[in-house]
Amino acid sequence: MLKAGFARLDMTPPFGTPLAGYYEMRYADGVRDPIYLNAIAFNDEENTIVIITADVLMVRMDVCDMLREMISERV
């Protein structure tokens, strides 16, 4: 039997968080659009696939590796 699960987490930074992508230092002082982390998981009782998307500019490779390890320990 194929099983699927979905999740969404609002990860909008709090006011005062430094923002990337500008020529001068800027800090979050409002919310234009919320920032989400979305996940979908599929399991066929033998294999599990998890797809995660994040509304972010970049994620360092060491953070990706850490997240992969944490997810594989729990799935």
JOMOGI-V609775 format. One record per residue. N is the residue number from 1. RES is the residue in one small letter. NEAR is the number of other ideal C-beta (glycine too) atoms within 10 Angstrom. D_CENTER is the distance of its C-alpha to the mean C-alpha in whole Angstrom. Layout:
n=N res=RES near=NEAR d_center=D_CENTER
n=N res=RES near=NEAR d_center=D_CENTER
This chain:
n=1 res=m near=5 d_center=28
n=2 res=l near=7 d_center=24
n=3 res=k near=10 d_center=22
n=4 res=a near=9 d_center=18
n=5 res=g near=11 d_center=16
n=6 res=f near=8 d_center=13
n=7 res=a near=11 d_center=11
n=8 res=r near=12 d_center=9
n=9 res=l near=10 d_center=8
n=10 res=d near=9 d_center=9
n=11 res=m near=12 d_center=8
n=12 res=t near=14 d_center=11
n=13 res=p near=12 d_center=13
n=14 res=p near=7 d_center=16
n=15 res=f near=10 d_center=19
n=16 res=g near=8 d_center=20
n=17 res=t near=11 d_center=17
n=18 res=p near=10 d_center=18
n=19 res=l near=12 d_center=17
n=20 res=a near=8 d_center=17
n=21 res=g near=7 d_center=18
n=22 res=y near=8 d_center=22
n=23 res=y near=5 d_center=25
n=24 res=e near=4 d_center=26
n=25 res=m near=7 d_center=24
n=26 res=r near=12 d_center=22
n=27 res=y near=10 d_center=21
n=28 res=a near=15 d_center=19
n=29 res=d near=9 d_center=22
n=30 res=g near=5 d_center=21
n=31 res=v near=12 d_center=18
n=32 res=r near=6 d_center=19
n=33 res=d near=7 d_center=15
n=34 res=p near=10 d_center=13
n=35 res=i near=14 d_center=9
n=36 res=y near=14 d_center=7
n=37 res=l near=14 d_center=4
n=38 res=n near=13 d_center=6
n=39 res=a near=15 d_center=8
n=40 res=i near=14 d_center=11
n=41 res=a near=16 d_center=14
n=42 res=f near=13 d_center=17
n=43 res=n near=15 d_center=20
n=44 res=d near=10 d_center=24
n=45 res=e near=8 d_center=25
n=46 res=e near=5 d_center=25
n=47 res=n near=7 d_center=22
n=48 res=t near=14 d_center=18
n=49 res=i near=11 d_center=16
n=50 res=v near=16 d_center=12
n=51 res=i near=9 d_center=10
n=52 res=i near=14 d_center=6
n=53 res=t near=11 d_center=5
n=54 res=a near=15 d_center=4
n=55 res=d near=12 d_center=7
n=56 res=v near=11 d_center=8
n=57 res=l near=8 d_center=11
n=58 res=m near=9 d_center=10
n=59 res=v near=10 d_center=9
n=60 res=r near=8 d_center=12
n=61 res=m near=8 d_center=14
n=62 res=d near=8 d_center=14
n=63 res=v near=10 d_center=11
n=64 res=c near=11 d_center=10
n=65 res=d near=10 d_center=13
n=66 res=m near=11 d_center=13
n=67 res=l near=13 d_center=10
n=68 res=r near=12 d_center=12
n=69 res=e near=10 d_center=15
n=70 res=m near=10 d_center=13
n=71 res=i near=14 d_center=12
n=72 res=s near=10 d_center=16
n=73 res=e near=7 d_center=17
n=74 res=r near=7 d_center=16
n=75 res=v near=10 d_center=17
